[in-house]
């Protein structure tokens, strides 16, 4: 900023800046935006977070299921109790199967 307050609002010089002249000769490039493709890409990108959330949830639930199965298995007895032949027959009343359908 100049120290002279009158020099702040000077008119621009008569000859244009070489950079401004070079930029003025350029033609703008045509717009190559495909609205449908742009919207499709935006939708595809927005669903990536949702997919990751479901993948993490499924992985977490798998880990919880595995841990619960391992805990349940560790609480089961190692050997099944022995059944004597005398008590094997007294398991309860037997039922007859229903007659076959014709």
DSSP file (Angstrom, degrees, kcal/mol; ACC not computed):
  #  RESIDUE AA STRUCTURE BP1 BP2  ACC     N-H-->O    O-->H-N    N-H-->O    O-->H-N    TCO  KAPPA ALPHA  PHI   PSI    X-CA   Y-CA   Z-CA
    1    1 A X              0   0    0      0, 0.0     2,-0.1     0, 0.0     7,-0.1   0.000 360.0 360.0 360.0 132.1    0.0    0.0    0.0
    2    2 A X        -     0   0    0      2,-0.1     6,-0.1     1,-0.1     5,-0.0  -0.420 360.0-133.2 -71.4 151.6    1.4    3.4   -0.8
    3    3 A X  S    S+     0   0    0     -2,-0.1     2,-0.6     4,-0.0    -1,-0.1   0.721  87.5  85.3 -77.3 -20.4    1.8    5.8    2.0
    4    4 A X  S >  S-     0   0    0      1,-0.2     3,-1.2     2,-0.0     4,-0.2  -0.732  70.0-153.1 -83.8 118.6    0.1    8.6    0.0
    5    5 A X  G >  S+     0   0    0     -2,-0.6     3,-0.8     1,-0.3     4,-0.4   0.757  93.5  58.8 -65.4 -22.3   -3.7    8.3    0.4
    6    6 A X  G 3  S+     0   0    0      1,-0.2     3,-0.3     2,-0.1    -1,-0.3   0.720  98.1  60.0 -77.3 -19.0   -4.3    9.9   -3.0
    7    7 A X  G X  S+     0   0    0     -3,-1.2     3,-0.7     1,-0.2    -1,-0.2   0.436  84.1  82.7 -87.7   1.1   -2.3    7.2   -4.8
    8    8 A X  T <  S+     0   0    0     -3,-0.8     2,-0.4     1,-0.2    -1,-0.2   0.918  94.4  39.6 -71.7 -43.7   -4.6    4.4   -3.6
    9    9 A X  T 3  S+     0   0    0     -4,-0.4    -1,-0.2    -3,-0.3     2,-0.2  -0.360  78.9 151.3-106.3  52.2   -7.3    4.9   -6.3
   10   10 A X    <   -     0   0    0     -3,-0.7     3,-0.1    -2,-0.4    -3,-0.1  -0.548  51.1-106.2 -78.5 147.5   -5.2    5.6   -9.4
   11   11 A X        -     0   0    0     -2,-0.2    -1,-0.1     1,-0.1     3,-0.1  -0.375  44.9 -94.1 -67.8 154.2   -6.6    4.5  -12.8
   12   12 A X        -     0   0    0      1,-0.1    -1,-0.1     2,-0.1     4,-0.1  -0.246  50.6 -88.4 -65.9 159.0   -5.0    1.4  -14.3
   13   13 A X        -     0   0    0      2,-0.1    -1,-0.1     1,-0.1     4,-0.1  -0.244  33.2-118.1 -65.7 158.5   -2.1    2.0  -16.8
   14   14 A X  S    S+     0   0    0     -3,-0.1     2,-0.4     2,-0.1    -1,-0.1   0.875  98.2  63.8 -68.7 -38.5   -3.0    2.5  -20.5
   15   15 A X  S    S-     0   0    0      1,-0.1    -2,-0.1     0, 0.0     3,-0.1  -0.725  90.9-120.7 -89.3 137.1   -1.2   -0.6  -21.7
   16   16 A X        -     0   0    0     -2,-0.4     2,-0.1     1,-0.1    -2,-0.1  -0.313  31.0 -93.9 -75.7 158.4   -2.6   -3.9  -20.4
   17   17 A X     >  -     0   0    0      1,-0.1     4,-2.3    -4,-0.1     5,-0.2  -0.447  30.8-127.0 -65.1 138.7   -0.6   -6.4  -18.5
   18   18 A X  H  > S+     0   0    0      1,-0.2     4,-2.2     2,-0.2     5,-0.2   0.854 110.5  51.7 -61.3 -34.0    1.0   -9.1  -20.7
   19   19 A X  H  > S+     0   0    0      2,-0.2     4,-2.5     1,-0.2    -1,-0.2   0.911 109.6  48.9 -68.0 -41.5   -0.5  -11.8  -18.6
   20   20 A X  H  > S+     0   0    0      1,-0.2     4,-1.8     2,-0.2    -2,-0.2   0.884 111.3  50.3 -65.6 -37.4   -4.0  -10.3  -18.9
   21   21 A X  H  X S+     0   0    0     -4,-2.3     4,-0.9     2,-0.2    -2,-0.2   0.907 111.5  48.0 -66.5 -41.0   -3.5  -10.0  -22.6
   22   22 A X  H  < S+     0   0    0     -4,-2.2     3,-0.5     1,-0.2     4,-0.4   0.893 112.9  48.0 -67.1 -39.5   -2.4  -13.7  -22.9
   23   23 A X  H >< S+     0   0    0     -4,-2.5     3,-0.9     1,-0.2    -1,-0.2   0.836 106.0  58.7 -70.0 -30.8   -5.3  -14.8  -20.8
   24   24 A X  H 3< S+     0   0    0     -4,-1.8    -1,-0.2     1,-0.2    -2,-0.2   0.738 101.0  56.0 -69.8 -21.8   -7.8  -12.8  -22.8
   25   25 A X  T 3< S+     0   0    0     -4,-0.9    -1,-0.2    -3,-0.5    -2,-0.2   0.571  87.3 100.0 -86.2  -9.2   -6.8  -14.6  -26.0
   26   26 A X    <   -     0   0    0     -3,-0.9     2,-0.4    -4,-0.4    -3,-0.0  -0.506  66.5-139.0 -78.8 145.1   -7.6  -18.0  -24.6
   27   27 A X        -     0   0    0     -2,-0.2     2,-0.1     1,-0.0    -2,-0.1  -0.854  26.9-111.8 -98.7 138.4  -10.9  -19.8  -25.4
   28   28 A X        -     0   0    0     -2,-0.4     2,-0.1     1,-0.1     3,-0.1  -0.403  33.0-111.6 -68.6 146.0  -12.7  -21.6  -22.6
   29   29 A X        -     0   0    0      1,-0.1    -1,-0.1    -2,-0.1     2,-0.1  -0.484  37.7-101.6 -73.4 145.5  -12.8  -25.3  -22.8
   30   30 A X        -     0   0    0     -2,-0.1     2,-0.4     1,-0.1    -1,-0.1  -0.387  41.3-101.9 -67.5 147.8  -16.2  -26.8  -23.4
   31   31 A X        -     0   0    0      1,-0.1    -1,-0.1    -3,-0.1    -3,-0.0  -0.561  34.8-174.4 -72.4 125.5  -17.9  -28.3  -20.4
   32   32 A X        +     0   0    0     -2,-0.4     2,-0.5     2,-0.1    -1,-0.1  -0.264  33.2 136.1-115.4  44.0  -17.6  -32.1  -20.4
   33   33 A X        -     0   0    0      4,-0.0     2,-0.7     3,-0.0     3,-0.1  -0.809  40.6-157.5 -95.7 129.0  -19.7  -32.9  -17.4
   34   34 A X     >  -     0   0    0     -2,-0.5     4,-2.5     1,-0.2     5,-0.2  -0.923   5.1-158.7-103.5 111.7  -22.1  -35.7  -17.6
   35   35 A X  H  > S+     0   0    0     -2,-0.7     4,-2.4     1,-0.2     5,-0.2   0.896  89.6  49.2 -59.8 -43.4  -24.7  -35.0  -15.0
   36   36 A X  H  > S+     0   0    0      1,-0.2     4,-2.3     2,-0.2    -1,-0.2   0.914 112.5  46.9 -65.6 -43.0  -25.9  -38.7  -14.8
   37   37 A X  H  > S+     0   0    0      2,-0.2     4,-2.4     1,-0.2    -1,-0.2   0.893 112.2  51.4 -65.6 -38.4  -22.4  -40.1  -14.4
   38   38 A X  H  X S+     0   0    0     -4,-2.5     4,-2.1     2,-0.2    -2,-0.2   0.917 111.6  46.1 -64.3 -43.6  -21.6  -37.5  -11.8
   39   39 A X  H  X S+     0   0    0     -4,-2.4     4,-2.2     2,-0.2    -1,-0.2   0.874 111.6  52.5 -67.1 -37.2  -24.7  -38.3   -9.8
   40   40 A X  H  X S+     0   0    0     -4,-2.3     4,-2.4     2,-0.2    -2,-0.2   0.924 110.3  47.6 -64.4 -44.0  -23.9  -42.1  -10.1
   41   41 A X  H  X S+     0   0    0     -4,-2.4     4,-2.3     1,-0.2    -2,-0.2   0.894 110.7  51.8 -64.1 -39.7  -20.4  -41.6   -8.8
   42   42 A X  H  X S+     0   0    0     -4,-2.1     4,-1.9     1,-0.2    -1,-0.2   0.914 111.5  46.9 -64.3 -41.4  -21.6  -39.5   -5.9
   43   43 A X  H  X S+     0   0    0     -4,-2.2     4,-1.3     2,-0.2    -2,-0.2   0.896 111.4  51.1 -65.9 -39.9  -24.1  -42.2   -4.9
   44   44 A X  H  X S+     0   0    0     -4,-2.4     4,-0.6     1,-0.2    -2,-0.2   0.897 111.4  47.8 -64.9 -39.5  -21.5  -44.9   -5.2
   45   45 A X  H >X S+     0   0    0     -4,-2.3     3,-0.6     1,-0.2     4,-0.5   0.855 108.5  54.5 -69.3 -34.5  -19.1  -43.0   -3.0
   46   46 A X  H 3X S+     0   0    0     -4,-1.9     4,-0.5     1,-0.2     3,-0.4   0.782 104.5  53.9 -73.1 -24.8  -21.7  -42.3   -0.4
   47   47 A X  H 3X S+     0   0    0     -4,-1.3     4,-2.4     1,-0.2    -1,-0.2   0.645  87.7  80.0 -84.1 -12.8  -22.7  -46.0    0.0
   48   48 A X  H <X S+     0   0    0     -4,-0.6     4,-2.2    -3,-0.6    -1,-0.2   0.885  92.2  51.0 -60.6 -37.8  -19.1  -47.1    0.7
   49   49 A X  H  X S+     0   0    0     -4,-0.5     4,-2.0    -3,-0.4    -1,-0.2   0.884 109.8  49.8 -67.3 -37.0  -19.4  -45.9    4.3
   50   50 A X  H  X S+     0   0    0     -4,-0.5     4,-2.1     2,-0.2    -2,-0.2   0.905 110.3  50.1 -68.1 -40.7  -22.6  -47.8    4.8
   51   51 A X  H  X S+     0   0    0     -4,-2.4     4,-2.4     1,-0.2    -2,-0.2   0.921 110.4  49.8 -63.4 -43.2  -21.1  -51.0    3.4
   52   52 A X  H  X S+     0   0    0     -4,-2.2     4,-2.6     1,-0.2    -1,-0.2   0.884 108.3  54.1 -62.8 -37.9  -18.1  -50.7    5.7
   53   53 A X  H  X S+     0   0    0     -4,-2.0     4,-2.3     1,-0.2    -1,-0.2   0.928 110.7  45.1 -61.9 -45.0  -20.4  -50.2    8.7
   54   54 A X  H  X S+     0   0    0     -4,-2.1     4,-2.6     2,-0.2    -2,-0.2   0.879 112.3  51.9 -67.6 -37.2  -22.3  -53.4    7.8
   55   55 A X  H  X S+     0   0    0     -4,-2.4     4,-2.3     2,-0.2    -2,-0.2   0.920 111.5  46.5 -64.7 -42.5  -19.0  -55.3    7.3
   56   56 A X  H  X S+     0   0    0     -4,-2.6     4,-2.4     2,-0.2    -2,-0.2   0.895 112.4  50.8 -65.6 -39.2  -17.7  -54.1   10.7
   57   57 A X  H  X S+     0   0    0     -4,-2.3     4,-2.5     2,-0.2    -2,-0.2   0.926 111.2  47.5 -64.0 -44.7  -21.0  -55.1   12.3
   58   58 A X  H  X S+     0   0    0     -4,-2.6     4,-2.1     1,-0.2    -2,-0.2   0.902 112.5  49.6 -64.0 -41.0  -21.0  -58.6   10.8
   59   59 A X  H  X S+     0   0    0     -4,-2.3     4,-2.2     2,-0.2    -1,-0.2   0.900 111.4  49.1 -64.0 -40.8  -17.3  -59.1   11.8
   60   60 A X  H  X S+     0   0    0     -4,-2.4     4,-2.4     2,-0.2    -2,-0.2   0.923 111.5  48.3 -64.7 -44.1  -18.1  -57.9   15.4
   61   61 A X  H  X S+     0   0    0     -4,-2.5     4,-2.4     1,-0.2    -1,-0.2   0.860 110.1  52.7 -66.7 -34.3  -21.1  -60.2   15.7
   62   62 A X  H  X S+     0   0    0     -4,-2.1     4,-2.5     2,-0.2    -1,-0.2   0.916 110.1  48.3 -63.7 -43.2  -19.0  -63.2   14.3
   63   63 A X  H  X S+     0   0    0     -4,-2.2     4,-2.5     2,-0.2    -2,-0.2   0.901 111.6  49.4 -64.6 -40.8  -16.3  -62.5   16.9
   64   64 A X  H  X S+     0   0    0     -4,-2.4     4,-2.6     2,-0.2    -2,-0.2   0.917 112.1  48.9 -64.4 -42.6  -18.9  -62.3   19.7
   65   65 A X  H  X S+     0   0    0     -4,-2.4     4,-2.4     2,-0.2    -2,-0.2   0.899 111.6  48.8 -63.7 -40.6  -20.5  -65.6   18.5
   66   66 A X  H  X S+     0   0    0     -4,-2.5     4,-2.4     2,-0.2    -2,-0.2   0.921 112.6  47.7 -64.8 -43.3  -17.1  -67.3   18.4
   67   67 A X  H  X S+     0   0    0     -4,-2.5     4,-2.3     2,-0.2    -2,-0.2   0.903 112.5  49.1 -64.9 -41.1  -16.2  -66.1   21.9
   68   68 A X  H  X S+     0   0    0     -4,-2.6     4,-2.7     2,-0.2    -1,-0.2   0.906 111.8  49.4 -65.5 -40.4  -19.6  -67.2   23.2
   69   69 A X  H  X S+     0   0    0     -4,-2.4     4,-2.4     2,-0.2    -2,-0.2   0.894 111.3  48.9 -64.4 -39.9  -19.2  -70.6   21.6
   70   70 A X  H  X S+     0   0    0     -4,-2.4     4,-1.6     2,-0.2    -2,-0.2   0.892 113.3  47.2 -67.2 -38.6  -15.7  -71.0   23.0
   71   71 A X  H  X S+     0   0    0     -4,-2.3     4,-0.9     2,-0.2    -2,-0.2   0.921 113.0  48.3 -67.8 -43.2  -17.0  -70.0   26.5
   72   72 A X  H >X S+     0   0    0     -4,-2.7     4,-0.6     1,-0.2     3,-0.6   0.899 110.7  51.5 -64.2 -40.0  -20.0  -72.4   26.3
   73   73 A X  H >< S+     0   0    0     -4,-2.4     3,-0.7     1,-0.2    -1,-0.2   0.859 106.0  54.7 -65.9 -34.4  -17.7  -75.2   25.1
   74   74 A X  H 3< S+     0   0    0     -4,-1.6    -1,-0.2     1,-0.2    -2,-0.2   0.719 105.3  53.9 -73.4 -18.9  -15.4  -74.7   28.0
   75   75 A X  H << S+     0   0    0     -4,-0.9    -1,-0.2    -3,-0.6    -2,-0.2   0.573  88.4  96.9 -91.0  -8.5  -18.2  -75.0   30.5
   76   76 A X  S << S-     0   0    0     -3,-0.7     2,-0.1    -4,-0.6    -3,-0.0  -0.483  86.3-101.2 -76.4 149.6  -19.4  -78.4   29.2
   77   77 A X        -     0   0    0     -2,-0.1    -1,-0.1     1,-0.1    -2,-0.1  -0.397  22.8-134.8 -68.0 150.2  -18.3  -81.6   30.9
   78   78 A X  S    S+     0   0    0      1,-0.1     2,-0.4    -4,-0.1    -1,-0.1   0.845  87.3  37.3 -73.6 -34.3  -15.4  -83.4   29.2
   79   79 A X  S    S-     0   0    0      3,-0.0     2,-0.2    -3,-0.0    -1,-0.1  -0.952  81.5-124.7-124.6 138.1  -17.0  -86.9   29.5
   80   80 A X        -     0   0    0     -2,-0.4     2,-0.0     1,-0.1    -2,-0.0  -0.531  42.1 -97.4 -74.7 146.5  -20.6  -88.0   29.3
   81   81 A X        -     0   0    0     -2,-0.2     2,-0.1     1,-0.1    -1,-0.1  -0.364  42.6-107.7 -66.1 144.9  -21.9  -89.9   32.3
   82   82 A X        -     0   0    0     -3,-0.1     2,-0.5    -2,-0.0    -1,-0.1  -0.462  26.8-146.9 -73.3 142.8  -21.9  -93.6   31.9
   83   83 A X        -     0   0    0     -2,-0.1     2,-0.2     3,-0.0    -1,-0.0  -0.955  10.5-141.5-113.1 124.2  -25.2  -95.3   31.5
   84   84 A X    >>  -     0   0    0     -2,-0.5     4,-1.2     1,-0.1     3,-0.6  -0.520  20.9-118.9 -81.3 153.1  -25.6  -98.8   33.0
   85   85 A X  H 3> S+     0   0    0      1,-0.2     4,-0.8     2,-0.2    -1,-0.1   0.788 111.7  61.0 -61.5 -26.9  -27.6 -101.4   31.0
   86   86 A X  H 34 S+     0   0    0      1,-0.2     4,-0.3     2,-0.2    -1,-0.2   0.879 111.4  36.4 -69.7 -36.1  -30.1 -101.7   33.9
   87   87 A X  H <4 S+     0   0    0     -3,-0.6     3,-0.3     1,-0.2    -1,-0.2   0.587 101.2  76.9 -92.0 -10.1  -31.1  -98.1   33.6
   88   88 A X  H >< S+     0   0    0     -4,-1.2     3,-0.6     1,-0.2    -1,-0.2   0.858  94.7  49.0 -69.0 -33.8  -30.9  -97.9   29.9
   89   89 A X  T 3< S+     0   0    0     -4,-0.8     3,-0.5     1,-0.2    -1,-0.2   0.684 101.1  64.8 -78.8 -18.2  -34.2  -99.7   29.4
   90   90 A X  T 3   +     0   0    0     -3,-0.3    -1,-0.2    -4,-0.3    -2,-0.1  -0.095  61.0 121.6 -97.6  37.0  -36.1  -97.6   31.9
   91   91 A X  S <  S-     0   0    0     -3,-0.6     2,-0.2     1,-0.3    -1,-0.2   0.730  83.4 -79.9 -71.2 -20.6  -35.8  -94.4   29.8
   92   92 A X        -     0   0    0     -3,-0.5    -1,-0.3     2,-0.0     2,-0.1  -0.814  67.0 -35.8 144.0 176.5  -39.5  -94.0   29.7
   93   93 A X        -     0   0    0     -2,-0.2     2,-0.3    -3,-0.1    -3,-0.0  -0.395  57.2-132.6 -68.6 143.7  -42.6  -95.3   27.8
   94   94 A X        -     0   0    0     -2,-0.1     2,-0.4     0, 0.0    -1,-0.1  -0.703  15.2-141.6 -93.4 148.6  -42.1  -96.0   24.2
   95   95 A X        -     0   0    0     -2,-0.3     2,-0.3     0, 0.0     0, 0.0  -0.846  13.5-123.4-110.2 147.5  -44.5  -94.8   21.6
   96   96 A X        -     0   0    0     -2,-0.4     3,-0.1     1,-0.1     2,-0.0  -0.676  32.5-110.3 -87.1 143.1  -45.6  -96.6   18.6
   97   97 A X        -     0   0    0     -2,-0.3     3,-0.1     1,-0.1    -1,-0.1  -0.378  38.7-100.2 -71.0 152.2  -45.1  -94.9   15.2
   98   98 A X        -     0   0    0      1,-0.1    -1,-0.1    -2,-0.0     3,-0.1  -0.311  46.8 -90.7 -68.0 155.3  -48.3  -93.7   13.4
   99   99 A X        -     0   0    0      1,-0.1    -1,-0.1    -3,-0.1    -3,-0.0  -0.337  51.5 -96.2 -65.5 149.8  -49.6  -95.9   10.5
  100  100 A X        -     0   0    0      1,-0.1     2,-0.2    -3,-0.1    -1,-0.1  -0.289  39.4-109.6 -66.4 151.5  -48.2  -95.0    7.1
  101  101 A X              0   0    0      1,-0.1    -1,-0.1    -3,-0.1    -3,-0.0  -0.571 360.0 360.0 -79.9 142.7  -50.2  -92.8    4.8
  102  102 A X              0   0    0     -2,-0.2    -1,-0.1     0, 0.0    -2,-0.0   0.419 360.0 360.0-105.0 360.0  -51.9  -94.3    1.8
